[in-house]
Amino acid sequence: MNAELLDCTIRDGSYVIDGQWSKENVGNITNALSKAGIKYIEVGNGIGLGAHRKGVKSICTDLEYVQIAAINKGNASLGAFFIPGTGTKEDIEMLAAEGGDFIRIGCDVSKSDDAIKYIEYAKSKNLFVGYNFMKSYVLSPFELCKRASRIASEGVDIIALVDSAGGMLPDEVGRYIKLLKETTETQIGFHGHNNLLLANANNIAALQNGADMIDTTLMGMGRGAGNAQTETMVVIMQKMGIEIEIDPVQLSKISKKYIQPLTENLKGSDTLQLVMGYAKFHSSFLGIVERYAKQYKVDYERIIIEVSKINKENPSDELIEMVAKKLAKEIPLNIFFPKFYHKEIK
């Protein structure tokens, strides 16, 4: 069995520290990961290249992330994340010119066609190009595979299933990966989150069903409840018989030296993360939920659960307010699981 591990500590982990990686952090972590045997390292802000256009503040600019990491990448491949509309072709050109080796282009699962012109452009710059189906669970495995076939035809090197809300179960991940492997000729990856504390288990299921690459972060640091932990996944992969020449002890030392001092905000799966994982609700809409929960005096958990029954991918401000209004007229309940709460929003 062969598979690779992609470490996205600097990119996904940036959510934990509000994007405040110092230039020294970026250089030291990149260098240490490469020396420990990590072959793929992703850097930048959480939402990828061009995050500053969305008001994301950070110490390093996109150019500095890439330049500093490129100097320190050693034998590793260096890459960045890219969302159409946040990033531009100029960002892709910069990545390629300054020492980047790969790019991962991601869209909400129903908007995959938005990526095509950027896939073509990135390939023209000789980058290894991945495509991430954000919020993959919104579509059935069959519908996702139809879209994956279209993306694969554009020449991407790898397509990733993405459990954006951390709510998928191992059997579910396995079904998606298995069908993607059967219906596309490109490599298949998996990016999971840890809302239900299943990120490692879901990575195992992905690997058992043929995934070519899985995503991890040091200490599992990442958006929301975090990601699968690089240190433990390396050990798991080795125990599974996957030939991966990465030193897990060295990774643990890297975490202790560079990550632990910055991770007071690591909280695992608290109530909020648990509810979002259960509902498959993406954290980018939390601000709207919190606003209407306060305005209508409704538990945010109930809003999340009911909104996700209607739209898991891109719920509008209007939908969230409508749900909050309806819930405000009902008897308040603090228990959100369907065993105790069965009412549907009409």
N, C-alpha and C positions, 0 to 999 in steps of 0.2 A: 504494500500500500504506500502510495506517495502522495504527499500534500505539502503545501507551504503555509507559513504563518505570516500575516501582515500585522505589524505593530502600528497602531494609530494613537499611541499615547499622547503625542504632542497635538494632534488634530482633535480627536474626540475628547481627550482629557482636558483640553483648554476650557471646556464648559465649567469644569470644577473650580478653576481659578480665574474665571471671568476673562480669559484670554491673556492673562498677564504672565506669559512665559518671558523671561528675560533672554537677551541674546546669549548669555552664558548658559542658561538652561538648555536652550535649543542645541547649542554646540556640544555641550557635555553629554546630554541624553542621546543624541544622534550617534556620537562617537562611541559611547559605551554600548549601545544596542548593537552597532555594527561589529564591535570587537567580540561581543557575546555570541555572534553568529546569526543575528536577525538579517534576513535577506531583503525584506521590504519594509520601508519606514515611511510613514505618511506624516507630513508636517502642515502647519497652518492653523487658522482659526476653525472653529467647529463647523460653520456653514461653508467653509472653503474659500477659494480664491475670490477676491472682491468683497469679502465680508464687511470691509469698511464702508461700502456703499449702502449697507443696511444698518449703519450706525454702530457696528461692533467695534469697540475700542480695544487696542492691544498695544503692548510695548513694541513688538516687531511689526514691520510692514510685511506684506506678502513677499516683496523682493528680499527683505532681510531674512525671513524664514528660509527661503530657498537658498540664498547665497551662503548663509551660515551652515545650514545642514549639508549643502553640497561639499563644502570644504571638509566636513567631518564624517561623511558617509562611508568612507573606506570602500569595501567591496559590496556594500549594500546598494540596492536600488532605492532611489528617492522619489517620492511622489506627493501629490496634493489632491484635494477633493475639489469638485467643481459643480455648481448648480447653475444651469442656464438662467439668465436673468439677474443672477448675483455676480457671476463671473462673465468675462468677455473673451473674445478671441485674442485680444492683446494680453490677457492674463496667461492664456495657454502658450502664447509665443514667448512670454517672459520665462515661464517654467522651463520650456525646452532650451532656451538660450542660456539659462543660468545654472544648468547642471541637473535639471529634473529628468527622471527616467520614465515615470509613469504618471498617468492622471486617471482619476476615477470620476466619471460623470454621473450624477444622480438626479433623478426626477421623481416626483410623486408617480405612483404606478400607472395612473391613467394618462400621464402626460409624456410618455416615453418618446413620442415622436419629436418633442421639442429638442431632444438631444442629438438628433441625427446630424445636423450641420456642424455641431461641435465635435462629434465623433470623427467626422471626415476631416475636419481641420486638425485635430490632434494627431490623427494618423499621418497627415501630410508633414507633421513636424517630427515624425519618427519616434513618437512616444508609445509606450505600451499602454493601451487604452482599456480601462474597465468601465462597465456600466452597472450602476446600483439601482435596483427597483425599490425606491423608498416606499415604506408602508406596503410591502408586498402582499400582506394578508388581506388587503382590500379585494383582491381578485382571487378567484378559484385557481388551483394549480393549472387547469386546462387553459383558462383565459390568460394567465401569466405566461404560459409557454407560447401562446400565439404571439404575444408581444415580444417575447424573448427571441423568437425566430426572426422577427422583423429586425430587431436590434443586431442579432448575430450576422444577418446578411450585410450589415454595414461594415463588417470587418473588425468588430471589437475583439479583444484578446481574452476577456473574461467577463462574465455576467454574474452579478451577486444578488442572491435573495437577501432581503433586509427586514429584520424584525424590529422596526423602528420604535415600537412601543413596549417591547419586551414581553409580549403576551402570548407568543406561540409556544406550543408544547413540542417535545422532541419528536413524537410520531408525526406531527403536522409538518415540522421542518423536514423530516425524512421524506415525506410524500412529495413535497415541492422539489427538493433536490433530486430525488430519483427521476421524476418526470422531466425536469430540466435536462438532466444528463441523457435521457433517452431521446429527447426531441431536438436538441441542439448539438452542434459539433464543437462549440467553443468551450473553454474551461468554465467551471462554475464555482462561485465563492459564496460565503455566508457571513453576514454581519448581524450580530445579535445584541440585545440589551438585557439587563439583569433584573427587571422589575419583579419577576416571579422567582428570582434566584435560579434560573434555568439556563443562563448564558453558556456555562461550560457544558451542561447536558445537551443543549441544542447544537453546540459545536461538535460534540461527539456524534450526534445523530446525523449531522451534515456530512461528517467524514465517513461514517459507516455507509452512507448512501452515495458516496463517490465525489464529494466536494473536493476541489483541487486547492482551495485556499480558504482559510478562516481568519477572522479579524480578532485581535486581542489588544489589551492595554495593560501597562504595568499597574499592579494593584487593582486592576479592573476599573480604573478611573475613567469616567466618561459621562455623557449627558444623562441626567436623571439618576437611575439606580446604577449606572455604569455598564461596563462591558464584561466579556469573559476576561479572565486574568491571564496575562502572558505567562507568568511564572508557572502557574499550575497547568495551563494547557500544554506547555512544552513537556512536562512530566507525563501528562495523560497521553499525548501523542506518542511519546517514546514507549509507554506501556502498551499502546495499541499496536506497536510494531512498525510505526511510521519512521522511516529513516530521516531524522531531522537533527542536524548537527548544531544544536544550540545548547548552551550551558545554563541550566535553570538556576544553579547556585549563584552564578555571576549575575543573572537577572535579578535575583532577590537582593543582592548587594547593591545593584543599581537603584532599585526601589527604595531601599533603606537610605541611601545617600542623597538621592535627588528628588524622590517623590514624597516620602513620608513627611518631610518638613513643610510641604505645601498642601497637605491633604486633610486639613481640619474639617473641610466640607464634605468629605466622603461619608455618606450616611446609609449606604445599602438600600434595602427596600423598605422605606417607611410607609405610613398609611397612604400618602399621596401616590408614591410609586407603585404600590400594590394595586390601588384602584385603577391607575392608568394601564398597568399590565393586564389586569382583568378585562378592562373594556377595550383594549387596544387603541388607546387615546394618545395622540402625540402631544408632547409637552409644549410645543410651540403655540398651542392655543390656550395655555393655562391662564395667561393674563386676562383674556376675555372672560373665561369661566369665573375667575376670582372676582372680576368686576361685577358681573351679574349675580353671583352668589351673595355678595355683600348688598347689592342694590335691592334684591328681592328677598333677602333673608332666607336663603335656601342652602342646604349643605352642598358644597362643591362636588362631593362624591356622587350625589344623585344626578347632578347636571351632567357630569362626565359620563356616567353609565347610560343615561337616556339619550344624550347627543350621539354617542357612539353606536346606538342601535339604528340611528338614521344615517349618519355619515362618519365613517372612520378616517377618511382621507383628508378632506379639506372643509370642515364645518364652517359655515359663515357666521359672522357676528349676529346676523338676524336669526339664524337657527338657534344659536346658543341662548339668545335672549328669549325667544319663543318658548324654549324648553323651560328656562328658569321661571318665566311667567306662569306656565301651566303647573309646574311643581309647587309654586308658591300658594296655589289654591288648594293643594292637597294636604292631608295630615302629615306633618313632618316625621320622617323616620331617619334614624342615624345608621341603620343597618342597610348595607347596600347589596348584599348577595341575593340572587333570585330565590333562594330557598325561603327567604323571609320577605322579599319584596317583589311582587309579581306584576304590579301595574305597568301598563304600557302608556306612553304618550299618544294620544289620539290626534 
